[in-house]
Amino acid sequence: MKIFKLLSLAALVLTISSCGKNGVDPKNAHNKEFELYIDYWNPNGMNPQITFDAVNSSPEVKIDFSKTFAGLAVPPNYTNVIIDNVRIIDEQDVNYEINQITAYEWREDIDDWKVDVEFTMQYTQVQDLLIMMVLDESASLGNDFEKIKEYASTFIANVLQEIPNARIGIVDFADQIHSFPPTNNKAALQNYIASLTQGPFTSLYESVNKGIDMLEAIEAEGKTLLIFTDGTDNNSNPIYTPEYLINKLNNSPSDVSITSFAIGLEGNGGVDKQVLEDLAANGGSAAFPRNIDELGGVFQKFSSSIANVYNLTYVRNQQIVSELEKRKLRFVLTGSPKLD
């Protein structure tokens, strides 16, 4: 009997220790919930549309909240609305993996949210990912330039380790602008990065425009622009203004919007934070490391954020819902921090 009690006690201790403090499974200890609020309507049963409630949605969910997403009818009696290029990134630039999405619909009859098990939000991590790196190689970078090439090379390795099919291209600039076409050939990309040399001046805006054009010219499920500079533009054609570029990012003719991230290294040429923040469009973000060591951490975090992107698909039937009677939907996204 004593042996049985000892074995039972040992089993209890093992169970408690495996669950962590307070019985919490350590694997799920860092899970967080993020909310996404949506208005849905389908005026003729075949043309579903959704818009977002940016005020009530969690700010960590990175979507173009100004956009209306239109869907299509799927035989025999379903409709799908695809929301592309979705990321979850908190204020510390920590990226989250989606583990589960629970759907709710507001019900007037009960004056509350009701879990919806028939109409669901599905999610898939994007594998067909297209990235353009727009990299400053101006003389103001000085001796830091070799470190920057190292960070860019590591960024490429990290993304391709996460998404082997991702295609990465490069636009490098100083007084002249050069480019390398998108590929998933890691060796070719890293060899190109290693060959970069510095030059005078900063053709930032014209290079960003070239990066956008290269993204728009190629089909992909997810498109991302990564901008790095340590200064302000002083060499672009005057037609390429921040307003011109922002308008181009926000009004892409492609079905897939371009999400842009920007990095401004402080302390060398002096960056225009407002411009870079504005250029971080469609769910992207901007970061301003103070020195070369902090810059390495930003490239690392952005590699995780850029690689870990989702397409969400809202699946519903073909019932007619007028725009005047939009359905109020709430989605709870459960996520865990993406480990580097």
C-alpha angles and dihedrals in degrees: 000000000000090000090052091051092049092050091048091050091049091050090050092050091048092051093050094046092049091053095047126220117349090008093290117151104238090216089065098032093104097044114129133188124230126187130221119189119201139180113215132192137161111191098188103017093252103066110058118185136184138191129187133243099222093180096062099030118096111265089224090070104089112209134132093263093187093062128095111219116212123199140191142236117265119199134281099020111320136104128208129202113190119205107196134204099020120170135171111218125161128212091272089057091250111153122218131213114223112238102169142357121207117197125215132180125201110244118200092196092063096026090229146082116280124201109247114214097170101050108050144176112233124194136201130180110242113248098171093071125163119195132181118196113205104198130189114222098171123145092250089076088071116173091351090075095086090053090049091054088050091052092047091050091050090048089057092049092049095050094047091047089055097038110020092184094054114121116217126192131183135219111186122187148182118130088334129043122224131175143198118206121244116274140148091227100120096190093051092049094047092047089053091050090050090054096056117119131192127252140174126277133018120261092182104146096044090050093050088051090053091050091052091049092051091051093049092050094061130063117235140146092236129027126191135178120202116194124193126182141144097203149030127275115272104152112044128114105269092241089071102079128157089253091053092051095044091051090050092051093047096046105041115165088218121097088232116065120222115245111207132200125190133200121193115188108211126211102046120062096354118251129229100235096189093054093049092046089052091048090054091087142165097027098327128122142216129229132191112200113194097216144009094270093054089048091064091058092050093052088049094051094044091051088059094044094047095046095046102067129140142205113216120205121197109206119200139147126264097260112143113250115179121222089242090059100044116174115241110224132186125193123193110205114200112204143169127211113271106242115224 
